[in-house]
């Protein structure tokens, strides 16, 4: 058995132990209080009010003991009641996930939990925890709200809502969960397993953006007129059969010599109409095998996804109809909106070597392209020769995810409130990592290529 599996099994079965650290602390406190209150009084030299104060202390002590015992017993009772409900009525934890906008940032993931027929312990709590993917656990969440029966004052279920903050922007698979019944002081923690399955995904969030002026190139309707004429497919690209009235000078004699069919070239045309903005985001990567074991690679992917979503969101606010073209195939529910589909596709995308940049990006239809520091430089050089000033390329520098804070800001955070940041260790390793030198070198080369080209660029 692998070491990680052993640790997970230990964490899993520890959930069934009803005692916590608070059990030990409260036991020590109760023992100390009892020894203080019930120690023998000296026979002489006792202050007049000391017996009264000790009597009041004993009243308070036993009142607290009874209150805590009531809460513990009610936690046991509600736990047994729920075990009966689970066995006879199949009541279980139900969860759903929603994405919302909070504090100006889109795509915050929230979890809604519900359990029918359940009762809370007196002065206690009902909490939950989910397992997902390879034996990972979420933080505990509390079910604090009530759901009333329709047209009634009686409670039908208890509910909870919490913000989910998971490590990676991707789709997760639920493997199960736990419900916990706890007393007021968390002395006992009684667990019940929950058969939960399904999938949910952590969506990307918005970052700072460099908004660019863009114009669509693809015409699917004649409803919108643009300021810039754009070329549509024509000469040297498409042929059609010769018809009466066609210019004989456009007959393709080479085709006639081979097939004896008269065809003419369709002339190039420039039209002032365009309806759709095609947005491409390449996840093509030149990853080397030794990079895959580094934690940097995964964080770069999360960082890139956030900025791809940010660019998409800024483009979606413009007047054009937006089409996101993915370089990977996914099964996405049809009932989702275009933005929801794009968000899910971006979340599920991974670094890939299958779709080369030149095969993926259509310079004739595509207006906006996102590339990363892992983009193949030779592929990019070839692509830039096909693009003009109407193409907007967003270059997302992946080294930015490990950017250190300024010295004064860092000093203030150390003195006053150290940030809760899971990237702190990676930032320290990044400073001395050989990968940092290679990524910085690639970013300078890509930036120099973009500066020497005619495309409209933005560096994020």
C-alpha positions in Angstrom: 0.0 0.0 0.0 1.3 3.4 -0.9 2.1 6.0 1.7 -0.5 8.5 0.4 -3.2 5.8 0.5 -2.3 4.9 4.1 -2.5 8.5 5.1 -5.9 8.8 3.5 -7.3 5.7 5.1 -6.1 7.0 8.5 -7.8 10.4 7.9 -10.9 8.6 6.7 -11.3 6.3 9.8 -10.3 9.1 12.2 -13.7 10.8 11.2 -15.5 8.1 13.2 -13.7 8.8 16.5 -16.2 10.8 18.6 -13.7 12.5 20.8 -11.8 15.7 19.9 -9.2 17.9 21.5 -12.0 19.9 23.2 -12.9 16.6 25.0 -9.5 16.6 26.7 -9.5 20.4 27.4 -13.0 20.4 28.9 -12.2 17.3 31.0 -9.1 19.0 32.4 -11.1 22.2 33.1 -13.9 20.3 34.8 -11.4 18.4 37.0 -9.6 21.6 37.9 -12.9 23.4 38.8 -14.0 20.5 40.9 -10.8 20.4 42.8 -10.9 24.1 43.5 -14.5 24.2 44.6 -14.5 21.1 46.7 -11.2 21.5 48.5 -11.6 21.5 52.3 -11.9 24.9 54.0 -9.4 25.7 56.7 -10.9 25.4 60.3 -10.0 29.0 61.2 -9.2 32.2 59.5 -11.9 31.9 56.8 -13.3 35.1 55.3 -17.0 35.6 56.1 -18.1 35.7 52.4 -15.9 32.8 51.2 -18.4 30.0 51.8 -21.1 32.0 50.0 -18.7 32.6 47.0 -17.8 28.9 46.9 -21.5 28.1 47.0 -22.2 30.4 44.1 -19.3 28.8 42.2 -20.7 25.4 42.8 -24.1 26.4 41.5 -22.5 27.9 38.3 -20.2 24.9 37.9 -23.0 22.3 38.1 -25.2 24.5 35.9 -22.5 24.5 33.2 -22.0 20.8 33.7 -25.7 20.1 33.2 -25.9 22.4 30.2 -23.0 20.7 28.5 -24.3 17.3 29.3 -27.7 18.3 27.9 -26.0 19.4 24.7 -23.9 16.2 24.5 -27.0 13.9 25.1 -29.0 15.8 22.5 -26.2 15.4 20.0 -26.3 11.6 20.6 -30.1 11.6 20.4 -30.1 13.5 17.1 -27.4 11.3 15.7 -29.4 8.2 16.5 -32.5 9.8 15.1 -30.7 10.5 11.8 -29.3 7.0 11.6 -33.0 5.8 11.8 -34.0 8.3 9.1 -31.1 7.2 6.8 -31.9 3.5 7.2 -35.7 3.7 7.0 -36.4 6.7 4.8 -33.1 7.0 2.9 -32.6 10.6 3.9 -29.2 11.8 2.9 -27.1 14.9 2.3 -28.0 16.7 -0.9 -25.6 19.2 -2.5 -25.6 21.5 -5.4 -23.1 24.0 -6.8 -23.7 27.5 -8.2 -21.4 30.2 -9.5 -22.1 33.8 -8.6 -20.6 37.3 -8.7 -19.2 38.6 -5.4 -17.2 41.7 -4.7 -17.0 42.5 -8.4 -15.5 39.1 -9.3 -17.4 36.6 -11.4 -17.5 32.9 -11.0 -17.2 32.4 -7.3 -18.2 28.8 -6.5 -20.8 28.2 -3.8 -22.2 25.0 -2.4 -25.8 24.5 -1.2 -26.4 21.6 1.2 -29.7 20.2 2.4 -30.8 17.3 4.6 -34.5 16.4 5.1 -36.1 15.4 8.4 -33.0 16.0 10.5 -32.9 17.7 13.9 -30.1 19.8 15.4 -28.7 19.1 18.8 -29.7 21.5 21.6 -27.2 24.4 21.4 -25.2 22.2 19.0 -24.3 22.0 15.4 -24.8 19.8 12.3 -21.8 20.0 10.0 -20.7 18.3 6.8 -17.6 17.5 4.8 -17.1 16.2 1.2 -14.6 13.8 -0.3 -13.6 14.3 -4.0 -11.1 13.1 -6.6 -8.2 11.2 -5.1 -9.3 11.1 -1.5 -9.2 14.9 -1.0 -11.4 16.6 1.6 -13.2 19.9 1.6 -13.3 22.1 4.7 -16.2 21.6 7.1 -19.4 23.5 6.4 -22.3 24.1 8.8 -26.0 23.7 8.1 -27.4 26.7 10.0 -30.6 27.6 8.1 -34.1 26.0 8.1 -36.3 25.1 5.2 -40.0 25.2 6.2 -42.7 23.0 4.8 -45.0 24.7 2.3 -47.7 26.7 4.0 -46.5 25.6 7.4 -44.4 26.7 10.3 -42.8 23.3 10.7 -39.3 22.6 9.5 -38.9 20.2 6.6 -35.1 20.3 6.4 -32.0 22.1 7.4 -29.8 23.8 4.9 -26.4 25.4 4.6 -24.5 27.5 2.1 -20.8 28.0 2.0 -18.1 29.4 -0.3 -16.0 26.6 -1.9 -12.3 27.4 -2.4 -10.5 24.5 -4.0 -6.9 24.3 -5.1 -7.3 24.0 -8.9 -9.5 25.3 -11.7 -10.9 22.1 -13.1 -13.7 19.6 -12.8 -13.9 17.5 -9.7 -15.6 14.2 -9.0 -17.5 13.7 -5.7 -16.6 10.4 -3.9 -18.7 10.7 -0.7 -19.2 12.8 2.4 -19.8 12.9 6.1 -22.4 14.5 8.4 -21.3 15.4 12.0 -23.4 16.0 15.1 -21.6 18.1 17.6 -22.5 19.6 21.0 -22.1 23.3 22.0 -18.4 22.9 23.0 -17.5 20.3 20.3 -16.7 17.8 23.0 -18.2 14.9 20.9 -18.3 14.7 17.2 -20.6 11.9 15.9 -20.1 11.0 12.2 -22.4 9.5 9.6 -21.2 8.6 6.1 -23.1 10.0 3.1 -23.3 8.3 -0.4 -22.7 11.3 -2.6 -21.6 11.2 -6.2 -21.5 13.5 -9.2 -19.3 16.2 -10.7 -18.7 19.9 -10.1 -16.1 22.3 -11.3 -14.1 25.2 -9.9 -14.5 28.1 -12.4 -11.9 30.7 -13.3 -12.1 34.2 -11.8 -11.5 37.6 -13.2 -8.1 39.3 -13.1 -6.9 42.7 -14.3 -7.3 43.2 -18.1 -5.8 45.3 -20.8 -8.9 46.0 -23.0 -8.2 46.2 -26.7 -10.2 47.6 -29.6 -11.3 44.6 -31.7 -13.3 44.0 -34.8 -14.9 40.7 -36.0 -13.7 39.0 -39.2 -16.4 36.4 -39.6 -19.7 37.2 -41.3 -22.7 35.0 -40.5 -25.3 37.7 -40.9 -25.6 41.1 -42.5 -27.1 42.8 -39.5 -24.0 44.6 -38.2 -21.9 47.0 -40.2 -18.2 47.5 -39.2 -15.9 50.5 -39.8 -13.1 48.4 -41.4 -13.6 46.5 -44.6 -12.5 42.9 -44.3 -11.5 40.3 -46.9 -13.7 37.4 -47.6 -12.7 34.2 -49.3 -12.2 34.6 -53.0 -9.5 34.3 -55.7 -7.0 31.4 -55.4 -9.2 29.9 -52.7 -12.6 29.0 -54.3 -13.7 28.0 -57.7 -17.1 27.7 -59.3 -18.5 26.3 -62.6 -18.4 28.6 -65.6 -21.7 30.3 -66.3 -23.0 32.6 -69.0 -21.8 36.1 -68.2 -18.7 35.1 -66.3 -15.4 36.7 -67.3 -13.5 34.3 -69.6 -10.3 35.7 -68.3 -11.0 34.0 -64.9 -11.2 30.5 -66.5 -8.7 28.1 -64.8 -7.2 26.4 -67.9 -5.1 24.0 -65.8 -8.3 22.5 -64.4 -9.8 22.4 -67.9 -6.7 20.6 -69.2 -7.1 17.9 -66.5 -10.8 17.4 -66.2 -12.3 19.1 -69.3 -14.5 21.2 -66.9 -14.7 24.9 -67.3 -14.4 26.6 -63.9 -13.6 30.2 -62.9 -12.0 31.7 -59.9 -14.3 33.5 -57.5 -12.8 37.0 -57.1 -11.7 38.4 -53.7 -14.2 40.8 -52.2 -14.1 43.3 -49.3 -17.3 43.8 -47.5 -18.3 46.2 -44.6 -20.3 43.5 -42.7 -19.2 41.2 -39.9 -21.2 39.7 -37.2 -19.1 37.3 -35.0 -16.0 37.7 -33.0 -13.9 34.5 -32.9 -11.9 34.1 -29.8 -9.1 31.5 -29.5 -7.1 30.5 -26.5 -4.2 28.0 -27.1 -3.3 25.6 -24.4 -0.5 24.2 -26.5 2.6 23.5 -24.4 6.2 22.6 -25.0 6.5 21.0 -21.6 9.5 18.9 -20.9 9.2 15.6 -19.0 11.1 16.9 -15.9 8.7 19.9 -15.6 5.6 17.7 -15.0 6.7 16.7 -11.5 7.0 20.3 -10.4 4.1 22.1 -8.6 4.8 25.2 -10.7 3.2 23.6 -13.8 -0.2 23.2 -12.2 -0.2 26.7 -10.8 0.7 28.1 -14.2 -2.3 26.4 -15.7 -4.6 27.9 -13.0 -3.1 31.4 -13.7 -3.5 31.0 -17.4 -7.1 29.9 -17.1 -8.0 33.0 -15.0 -6.6 35.3 -17.6 -8.2 33.5 -20.5 -11.6 33.9 -18.7 -10.8 37.6 -18.0 -10.2 38.2 -21.7 -13.3 36.3 -22.7 -15.4 38.4 -20.2 -14.1 41.7 -21.5 -14.9 40.6 -25.1 -18.4 39.4 -24.2 -19.2 43.0 -23.1 -18.7 44.3 -26.6 -21.4 44.6 -29.2 -20.3 41.6 -31.2 -21.5 38.1 -30.9 -18.7 36.1 -29.3 -17.6 32.6 -30.3 -15.1 30.8 -28.2 -13.1 28.1 -30.2 -11.6 25.5 -28.0 -8.5 23.4 -28.9 -9.8 20.4 -26.9 -13.1 18.5 -27.1 -15.6 18.3 -24.2 -19.1 17.2 -23.7 -20.9 20.3 -22.5 -24.6 20.4 -21.7 -26.5 22.2 -24.5 -28.8 24.1 -22.2 -25.9 26.2 -20.8 -25.4 29.8 -22.0 -22.4 30.7 -24.2 -20.6 32.2 -21.2 -21.3 29.1 -19.0 -20.1 26.8 -21.8 -16.9 28.9 -22.2 -16.3 28.9 -18.4 -16.6 25.1 -18.2 -14.4 24.5 -21.3 -11.7 26.8 -19.9 -11.9 25.1 -16.5 -11.6 21.6 -18.0 -8.8 22.4 -20.4 -5.3 21.2 -19.8 -1.9 21.8 -21.3 -1.7 19.8 -24.5 0.7 19.0 -27.3 -1.9 17.6 -29.7 -3.2 20.8 -31.2 -0.4 22.9 -32.7 -0.8 26.6 -32.9 -1.0 26.9 -36.7 -3.6 24.1 -36.9 -5.7 25.6 -34.2 -5.8 29.3 -35.0 -7.6 30.5 -38.2 -6.0 33.8 -39.2 -8.9 34.6 -41.6 -11.7 34.2 -39.0 -10.0 34.7 -35.7 -9.8 38.1 -34.1 -8.3 37.4 -30.7 -5.8 34.7 -29.6 -4.4 34.0 -26.1 -1.0 32.4 -25.8 1.2 31.5 -22.9 4.9 31.3 -22.0 4.8 27.6 -23.0 3.8 28.3 -26.6 6.1 26.9 -29.2 8.2 29.8 -30.5 8.7 28.4 -34.0 4.9 27.8 -34.4 4.3 31.4 -33.2 6.8 32.8 -35.7 5.0 31.0 -38.6 1.6 32.1 -37.4 2.6 35.8 -37.1 3.5 35.8 -40.8 -0.2 35.1 -41.5 -1.6 37.7 -39.2 -2.1 41.5 -39.7 -2.9 44.4 -37.5 -6.6 43.3 -37.1 -5.4 40.3 -35.1 -5.2 40.9 -31.3 -2.8 38.6 -29.4 -2.9 38.4 -25.6 0.4 37.1 -24.3 0.0 35.8 -20.7 3.3 35.6 -18.9 3.1 32.6 -16.6 5.9 33.8 -14.4 3.5 36.4 -13.0 1.9 33.7 -10.8 5.1 33.5 -8.7 5.6 37.3 -8.5 6.9 38.4 -5.1 5.4 41.2 -3.1 7.2 44.5 -2.8 9.6 44.7 0.2 7.5 47.2 2.2 4.3 45.4 1.5 5.9 42.1 2.4 7.3 43.6 5.7 3.8 44.9 6.6 2.3 41.5 6.0 4.9 39.8 8.1 4.5 42.2 11.0 0.7 42.7 11.0 -1.2 40.0 9.2 0.6 37.3 7.2 -1.5 36.4 4.1 -3.1 33.0 3.8 -1.5 32.1 0.6 -0.9 28.5 -0.6 1.7 29.7 -3.1 4.2 31.0 -0.5 6.3 27.8 -0.5 6.2 27.7 -4.3 7.3 31.3 -4.6 10.3 30.6 -2.3 11.3 27.6 -4.5 10.7 29.5 -7.7 13.4 32.0 -6.9 16.1 29.2 -7.2 14.3 26.9 -9.6 16.1 26.2 -13.0 12.6 26.4 -14.6 12.4 30.1 -13.8 15.4 30.9 -15.9 14.0 28.9 -18.9 10.5 30.5 -18.6 12.0 34.0 -18.3 14.1 33.4 -21.4 11.1 32.1 -23.4 9.0 35.1 -22.4 11.6 37.6 -23.6 11.8 35.7 -27.0 8.0 35.6 -27.4 7.7 39.3 -26.5 10.4 40.2 -29.0 8.6 38.3 -31.7 5.3 40.1 -30.9 7.0 43.5 -30.9 8.5 42.8 -34.4 5.2 41.7 -35.9 2.2 43.7 -37.2 -0.3 42.3 -34.8 -2.1 44.2 -32.1 -0.6 42.8 -28.8 -1.4 42.9 -25.1 1.0 41.5 -22.5 -0.6 40.4 -19.2 
